[in-house]
Each structure stands twice: as structure tokens, then as C-alpha cells.
Amino acid sequence: MAAQVSEEDVLLAKRIISAAERHDLPALKVLLKEGSANVQDPTATAATSPLHAAILSCGEAKDGKEADGDAVQTVDLLLQNGAIWNDLNKEDETPGCVAHRLGQKKIYEKIVEAGVRAELLFAKMQALGLSGDDDVEDDDEILEEQPAVKKQKVDKETVQVVQEAVDEEILDDVSKDNLAYLKSELRYRGHILFDESDNAVMMDWETEIMQRHAQTLIPKPGLKVMNVGHGMGIVDTAIQTHEPAQHHIIEGHPQVHQRLREQGWYDKPNVIIHEGRWQDVLPKLVEQGVVLDAIYYDTFAEDYDAFKEFSSEYVIQLLAPEGRFGWYNGLGADRQICYDVYTKVSEIDLHEAGFDTEWEDIKVPTGLHGSKQWEGTRRPYWTIDVYKLPVNTFVR
Ligand SMILES: C[S@@+](CC[C@H](N)C(=O)[O-])C[C@H]1O[C@@H](n2cnc3c(N)ncnc32)[C@H](O)[C@@H]1O
């Protein structure tokens, strides 16, 4: 049950939001000693956080003239006081979405930086076993307001209920769990590979992106190359055109193995297919002392932590000193701000793991967004205009 909000709290929330909206720094500084930078006005029809309010009131940047001075300092002040960079308003917009829509680039960059800091800190806390929920006391509240997977600070019975909710969610959407996905029924339908929950696992509008990945990773014939995740075989077909000496393919889904068989991949010279999850296959390749000139990673139903493990545990062991590593950069691609934050977070994490990253911008096909191509898919996983293609090499 949501906690009762007193009249005093509502008044304070209104005053904080109003001071943020007016970019009234002196008032806001005083008010933030009494209340949070994340207050919501429960009586407002269009609920909005102080950060949303501060950005919305800047209006559209016209003729390259962006908000400056007090507006930017207000955003800074709210972020310094813990304003949540990816909080959603009723229009399903984060503060970064609003800044992006209004063309307020300076403010947008501030939110990207705050997002990167927050995500790096969150990952560090998780690695240390700190949930970040320690100040939340009411277990009921945790159940109601947090995403299922984070609801762990509760008693045994509740854990069970929560686990059932998680399982149900996975059943409803197999892309939430790699093992569930790998057991699910796939459908190849023309230009799309679907999973059992109607998610598009792969679509052929990504062909140019796949071809460019192969080009950037394989500068000459005769190299040893590995691709993880065969999908529709688009990147593997592109890899073949660069005449590799060895072409390893790791694939975990039995139906994709079947398709590889039907399409004659097992008989192609120099192609070595490893059936199984990369988590099981790669330790064996490391043990065998396999060294590769190029590695490409594009799996499905795996989270950012899996990618981090892949790059920091395995790529560093398998890649030749002059080798190149590429990966599908699709995290957060249904929201520009999330894509920009995760592009930066991955660059920082990869640098920590020992890699430099070079980015190349590729415009996605015009007319993709909202087009018929997405018909039958659960949701469009790509809504932004530019794909940032990464090429990683060992830090020099
Ligand atoms: C997005 S598709 C790859 C598309 C591919 N790049 C192409 O050009 O068509 C992802 C593939 O990774 C496979 N996969 C998912 N998780 C895996 C894992 N843990 N190990 C190996 N393969 C996995 C999926 O079955 C699927 O075939």
C-alpha cells in the first residue's frame, strides 16, 4: 500500500518543482535541505519531477540558442542532489528525452554524464553485494514499486511470491532469461527471426550494419575469426566473403543448429561450429589455447553483465595482440538517452578491461521507424537514427 502523503509534503513538493521550473537557484538550494530532488506532486495531472520541470521550462532551443546560466545550474544542482537521470513522467519521457526533444544539447550532455556516473556506481554497488535499497524500510512498498528482480530485501515467503512473479514474467517474455529463450520455439519468417514471445531476435534491415562489422574486423583474407550468435546468418555470410582461414561459429539454440545444417554451414571449408552457449564453449577454447584475429559478439536475451563477462573474461584471453573485437551495440536503442549512456558506459568498462574503442556512425535505413517491418513483433527494439559501431583493440 502506498504511504499516505501529508498536506505539508504536497506543499513542499509543489514548491521544489516550482523553484526548479523557474530556475530559482537560491530558493531551490534552501528547499532541497528539506525535501528530495525526486519529489512528485501527487495532485498534478501531468506528474513531473523537478528535473523534468527544470528542462521543460527551457522550451525549444531556437536558432542554436540553448538555455544557459541558471537553467543549466539548476539541472546541475538537482543532479548533485540525487535527481534520478532516467525517471519517467506520465508521457513516458525521461528528463534526457525532454532535453533531446527540445534540442537542449548542453543540458542533454549533463544528463548523459549523470547517467553514466549513476550506472557505473550502481554496477559497483551490485558487485559489492550492496542493493542500494538499504534506506527503504517498508517491504510492501518494495514489492509494489520496484522491478521484480530487485525485490530481494524481504522475508522468505515474499521471496517465493516474488520469484513466482519473475517466473511468470519470463514465461510471458522469454527474452528476459537466456536459458528460457534457448529452450523456446523460434520462427524464421522472411526478414525476421522471432522468438516464442514474438520478440524480433534479428531483422534483415541490419544487413548493412552486419556487413560493416565484418569489414572492420577482418582487414585481409586468411585470418582466424569467431562469431558468437548465428541468428539469420547475416554476419556469418559477410565474414565468409573475407575468406577467413578459420571461421568459428558459436550458437546455443537447437533450431538455429538445424538451420545451419539445412543451409550447409557444417560442410563449408574452414567453418567450425560449436553447438552450445558461449559460457560453456569458451572455457574449452581457452584451455585449448585457441588464438583469434577477430571476434564478433551478437547474442540475444542476455544482459549487459553477460557482455561484460564475455569481453573481460574471454576476449582478453582469446584475441591475438593485434586482433580486433566487435559487438552488436544495441543496448537501450529504443531511447536515445539510454543508448548514449550505455555507449559511454561500455567504452569505460572496456577500457578498464584493457580495450580501446573506436566508433563509427551508421545511419539506420530511412523509414524504419513505425514502418510495416515491425508488424507482428512484440515491440520495436530500435527507434533511434544512428547505430554506433564499435571496433575494439587492445590498449597500446
Ligand atoms: C541477434 S541473433 C544474431 C544475429 C546475427 N548477428 C546475424 O547476423 O544474423 C542472436 C543469436 O545468438 C544466439 N544466442 C543467444 N544466447 C546465446 C548464448 N548464450 N550462447 C550462444 N548463442 C546464443 C541466439 O540463438 C541467436 O541465434
The ligand as a Gaussian input file, in Angstrom:
#p B3LYP/6-31G(d) Opt

LIG

0 1
 C       20.656000     -11.439000     -32.697000
 S       20.984000     -13.064000     -33.171000
 C       22.484000     -12.912000     -34.062000
 C       22.283000     -12.318000     -35.408000
 C       23.487000     -12.442000     -36.284000
 N       24.488000     -11.443000     -35.919000
 C       23.119000     -12.297000     -37.742000
 O       23.868000     -11.597000     -38.452000
 O       22.114000     -12.841000     -38.190000
 C       21.489000     -13.818000     -31.654000
 C       21.869000     -15.265000     -31.754000
 O       22.569000     -15.601000     -30.552000
 C       22.145000     -16.883000     -30.111000
 N       22.411000     -16.973000     -28.651000
 C       21.716000     -16.390000     -27.634000
 N       22.301000     -16.637000     -26.458000
 C       23.405000     -17.372000     -26.706000
 C       24.434000     -17.902000     -25.875000
 N       24.443000     -17.697000     -24.559000
 N       25.417000     -18.615000     -26.461000
 C       25.429000     -18.817000     -27.811000
 N       24.479000     -18.318000     -28.646000
 C       23.481000     -17.599000     -28.109000
 C       20.682000     -16.895000     -30.498000
 O       20.130000     -18.178000     -30.528000
 C       20.698000     -16.219000     -31.851000
 O       20.898000     -17.135000     -32.877000

